[in-house]
Amino acid sequence: MSAAALGDSNTGMHLLIGLLAALLHREKTGKGQRVYMSMQDAVLNLVRVKIRDQQRLERTGELTEYPQYPHKPFGDTVPRGENASGSGVPGWMMKCKNWKTDPNDYVYVIFQPWGWENVCNVIGKPEWITDPNFATPDARIPHLFDVYNAMEAWTIDKDKHEVVEILRKLEIPCGPVLTTKEILHDESLRANGSIVPVEHKERGLYYTVGCPPKFSAFTPEIKSSPCWASITPKF
């Protein structure tokens, strides 16, 4: 289950994109129109990779980057990918040193073809750079869990932030599993206006999300919602 309100937020964003397109169309043609946006269509756009994978499966009978391959047979629909990225590029969730007591001490690592040499060196497997079983993306597919296990053997004595700090310098795509508390108190998110303070007349100071796009000419001001008493009509 995603922690993000994907259906609600993305329907609004898709609708706004449609409205802007209709506005531009009116400016160019002088003709207005209605814009219709359903939550189903918005979410369908977000699962387009799985729609693509379904067609790959129907044509080939297998999805090589999914954890079922080559150990289990595929059915007629895209299976649950467990921790696999499902994007055509191998990726997996790795345990970090505090995983037994901290359910969020994990890091996700993507294994891009162009960074393979750095991956091998950092996990202590330099021989895999030229090993025919690992040297190419296609050769690695049957051995992906060997790769994942070797990476986890390296991450298991580091916390997730240590792992990210090391791997990002090597341009190995990765990201920590963040709690809502970590996100809320992240200094970089507050510094760039992604998390902003708001003063509420009755509840005091609280934080909320800022405006996602950043503009060079202005900064949108995020204000608290009006108190109910101030918007209730008086008779």
N, C-alpha and C positions, 0 to 999 in steps of 0.2 A: 504494500500500500504506500503510495507516494504521500509525503508530508505536505506537498504543495496542492493548493486548490486549483488543479489544472483546468477543470471544466469551467468553473466560474470566471477565473481571471482571463483565461485564453479566449473565451467567448467574447468578453468585452474587448479584448485587444483585436481579435479578428473583425469584430463589428466596426471598431474605429478605423481599421485599415480600409474596410469597405466604404465607410462614409467619406474618408479622404479621397478614395478613388472616384466616388460619385461626385464629390465636390469638384475635383479636377475635370471630370467629364463635363460637368455643367459649365465650368469656366471656358472650356474649349468649344462646346457645342450649343450652349444656351439652353439645354434641356435637362430638367431634373428627373429624378427617379426614386423609387423606393429601394431600400437595402434590407434584405432579410438575412438574419444570422441565427442558426440554431446551435445549441450546445453540442448536439450530436455531430454536426459537421465540423465544429471546432476541434473536438476531441479526435475525430477521425483523421484530421490533418496531423495531429500529434502522434498517431500510431502508423504513419505512412511507411515507416521502416518495416513494421511487422506485415503490412500489406504486401510490400515488396518481397519479404521473406516467404510469405505464403506462396507466391508465384514461383519463387526459386524452388521451393519444396515440391510443388506440383510438376515442375519440369525435370528436376534432378533426383528427387526422392530423398534428399539429405541436405542438412545445413552444417557445413563443416566446422563453423566456429562455435556451434552450440555444444554444451558438455556431453550430450548424448552420443556425439560422433567420436570415434567409430564403434563405441562399445554397445550401444543399444539401437534397435531398429526405430525408424521414424514412422509415425502414423500419417494421417492425411491432413493434419493441421499443425501449425507451428506450435511446438511444445513450450512449456515454461522454460525459460533460459537460466533459471537459478541465478548465479552471479554473473553470467556471461553478458557481455555488452550487447550482443545481438545486432551489431552494426557492421558485421563483416570483418572487424578487427578484434583480435582476442583481447580480453580484459577480465580481471577477476578481483574479488575482494580478499585482501590479505589481513591476517591477524597481526596485531602489534602487541607490545610486551604486556600491556595491562588488560588484555581482552577478557581474562577470566573474571575480573572485578569491575571492569568498565565496559559495558555493552556497546560503547561507541568508539572504542580504540581499534579502529579498522582503517585501512586505506585502500583505495581502488587504484589499480595500476593498469594502464593500457600498453600493449606491446606492439608499437608501430614498427613496420619493417625497417625504416631508416634509422631507428635507434637501437637495433639489435646488438651491435657491438658494445655499446655502453651498458646495456642490460647484462650481458654476459660478464663484463668486467666487474660491475658492482656486486653481483651475486656470487662472485668467485668461480665462475665457469668459463674462463677464457677459451677453453678448448671447444666450446660449443660454437664459436664464431666460424670455425671451418669444419666442424663435424657434419657429415652429410645428413644426419638425422635432425639437425637443428639449424643449419646454415641458411635455409630459405624459408619463407612463410609457408609454402606448401609442405615442406618436409617437417615443419614443426607441428602441424595440425594433429597428427596421431600422438604426439608427445606433449601436448599442451599442459597436462597436469604435472608432468615432470618439471616444466618451466614454472608453473604456479607454485609447486611445492618448494622449488629452489628459491624463488623470490620470497616466499613466506618464511623460509628458514633464515633469510637475511633480515626481514622486517621484525621478526618475533622478539628481538632483544632491543627494539627501539620503539618509542611512542610514535603516533601517527604524524606529529608535527616534525619530528626528527627525520622521518622517512621522506616527507614532502620536501623538506629543506635540501636534502641530499639529491633526490631524484630530479628536482626541477632544475638544478644547476647542470645536470646531464641531459636536459631536454627530454626526459622520459615522462610522458603524460601521466599524471596521478592526481589524486585529491583525497583529503581526509574525510571521514564521516563526521559531520559536525552536528552537535546538539543545537536546539533552539537557544539555549543559554549561551553557547559559544558564539553563535551568529549575532545575538542581541548585543553582546559585549565586545564584539570584534572591533578593535581600534581602527583598522583600515576602512571598515564599512561605515563607521561614524565619521571618519575624516573626509571621505569622499561624498558624503551626503546620501549614502544608500540606507543608513539607519539615522533617523533624525529625532530630536527632542520636540515634544509638543506640550504646551501648557494648557491644561484643562481647568476651567473655572471652578469646578467642584472637586475634581479628583487629583489635581496637582500635576506634576511633571510625569510624563510617560514617553516611551519611545515607539515609533512606528516606522514603516518603510517610507523612504523618500521617493522622489520621482525617478523611475528607472532610467530614462534617457537623460543625459547630461548635456547642457547647452552652453555654448561659449558666450552668448549675449545676455543671458539671464539665468537666474536660479528660481525655480518655482517655490513658492512658500507653502509649506504644509501646515494647515491649521486644524485645531480640534473641531469636532462636530458641535453644532449649537446645542445648548441644554434644552431639554424637552419643554420646560416652562416658557422658554423664550420663543418657541415656535408654535405653541398651542394657542389658537385664537381665543380671545376673551369675549364673552357675550354680556 
